[in-house]
Amino acid sequence: MWAWEEELLAKCRMLLANVFLQVDVSDRWQWLSDVMGGYSVCLAYHALTSQDPPVLHISENLLWHAQVPLKVSILAWRLLRDRLSTKGNLLGRGIITDVNSSCLAGCGQVETAQHLFLHCDISSSLWRQVQYWIGVSGVDHQSIPEHFVQFSYYLGGLKGRRSFYSTLASLYLASLE
């Protein structure tokens, strides 16, 4: 199963945890929004439209930049959702064993997106070099979305500086492909 399918299966199991089947009781469907009146399209529409829209992280607004190649934006989009084919994700899906899940840098850690892009000695030294090159310093965030936003705003609020950073970020992400 894909990671999103595993999440859906876990939600389904959680919903069915309190369901008890009884032999002498007939089955029936029940619409929870209106137990007495039952299902109606109007009630279904109201239930769907009354929910708050999903909150998008600020980093998602920075992905689709005109100067960033589409394949780099897609890679970053998948990275922010932890949907890259890292050894950690492949291990979670049962495609590989934990014997094969270590980082190629030889540090002994499981190869996850978080580790590859932030915590591995190679990537963290590269981030320090980029910080030195663009003339900023600071403590890096430990989550990929926060790190993405931090680097996006390191060069200030000017649009030209952000587009320069976007180009720099796209070069970095392209080098990791």
N, C-alpha and C positions, 0 to 999 in steps of 0.2 A: 504494500500500500504506500501511497505517497504520504508525505507528512500532513497535508491538509486532510487526507482521508482518515488518517489516524486520529486527528483532532475531532473530526465529525463522529468517528466511532466512539471515542471517549465521551463525547457529549450525549450520544445515543444511549450508551451504557448507563450514564448518570441519570438520564431521564427514565430509563426502565428499571432502575434500582429498586424503586418502591412499588413496582407492579407485581401483583400476586395473582396467578391464574387459579380459578376455582372451578371444579368439575361441574357442580350443580347450578351454576349461575350462567345465564345466557350472556353472550357478548353484545356490546352496543358501543357505538361511536358517540362521543360527547364533545361538543364544542366548548372549550373552556371560557371563551369570551362571553358566551351567553348559554349557561347550562340549561335553562328552562326553554328558551326560544329556539335554540339550535343554531346551525350555521346559516349565514346569509353572506352574499357577496359584499353587501354594504358593510357588515361588521368585519369581514376579512380585510377590505380596503382600509377601513378605519384603523384596524390593528397594525397594518403594515405602514401606513402613513403617519401614525402618531408616534412612532419610534424616532428617537434622535438619530440623525445621520452619524455614521462612524467618524470619529475624530481622526483626521489625518495628521500625522506628525509633521512638524515644520520642515523636516528634512525632505519630505516628498515634494514640497513645492520647489525645491532647488534642483531636482533631478533633470527635468526636461528643459535644458538650456540650449539655445540656438547654436552655440559654439561647441557643444559637446556632441561627439558622434553618437548616433542612435544606439549602436551596439554597446557603447560605454554606459549610456543611460540605462539600458536594459540590465547590464551587469550590476550596476549600482542599485537598481530597483530590486533585483533578486537578492542582492547582498543585504539590503535593509530588511527584507522579509525572511532572511535565513533560508533561502531556497536554492542556494548553490550546492553543487554535488560535492560537498566536502566529505571527508572520510567519516566524520562524526554523524552527518546526516545519512550516509550510506549504511553505517553501523546501526543507526536507529531503525532503518527499514529492513534490516536483516540481509543486506546485499553482501556485506563483508563481515569478517570476524574482528574482534577487538585486537587480535594479533596484528592486523594490517591497518589499524586506525591511527597510528602515531604520525606526528608531523614529520615531514621529510627533512627538516632542518636538524633532526636528531636530538631535539630537546626532551623527548619522551612524553610530551603532552598530546592529547587527542586533537586531531586536526579539525577544528571548528572554524567557522568564519570569524568569530570573535578572536580566536587565537591567531589565525593567519594574518588578519588585517591589523590587529592591535597589539597582541601580547608576545608574539614570537620575536626573538632577538633580532631577526633580520628586518621585519617590518617596523619594529619600534625604532631601530637605528635609522631606517629610511625616513620615518616621520620626523625624527630629530634633525636630519640633514635638510629636509624640506623646510622645517621651521627656521633653521639657520639661514637658508637661502633666501627666504622671503622676509627675513628680519623680524621674526616674532618669537616670543617665548611664552611658555605657560605649561600648566599641568593638563595633560591630555585626559579626555573623558574615557571611561571604561566601557561604554556601550557604543556600538557602531553608529546608530542614528545621532547621538549627541556628539560624537567625534566628527561626523560628517558636517553637522551644523557649525561646530566650533571652527573647523578649518574653512568653511564657507564664509564666515564672518571675520576671520583673522585679519583680512586686508581692509577692513573698514566697511562703511556703508555705501561708498560710491559704487555706482553701477559698473563702471569701467574696471574697478579693482575686483569686484565679484566675478566679472566675466573673465578677467585674467586668472583668477583662482580656479574658475570652472575649467578653463583650458588646462591649467596645471593638474587639477584633479583627474581630468580625463586622460592625461598622459600617464599619470600614475596607475590608474585603474587599467588602462590598456596594456601597460607593461606587466601586469599581474596575470593577464589572460593566457 
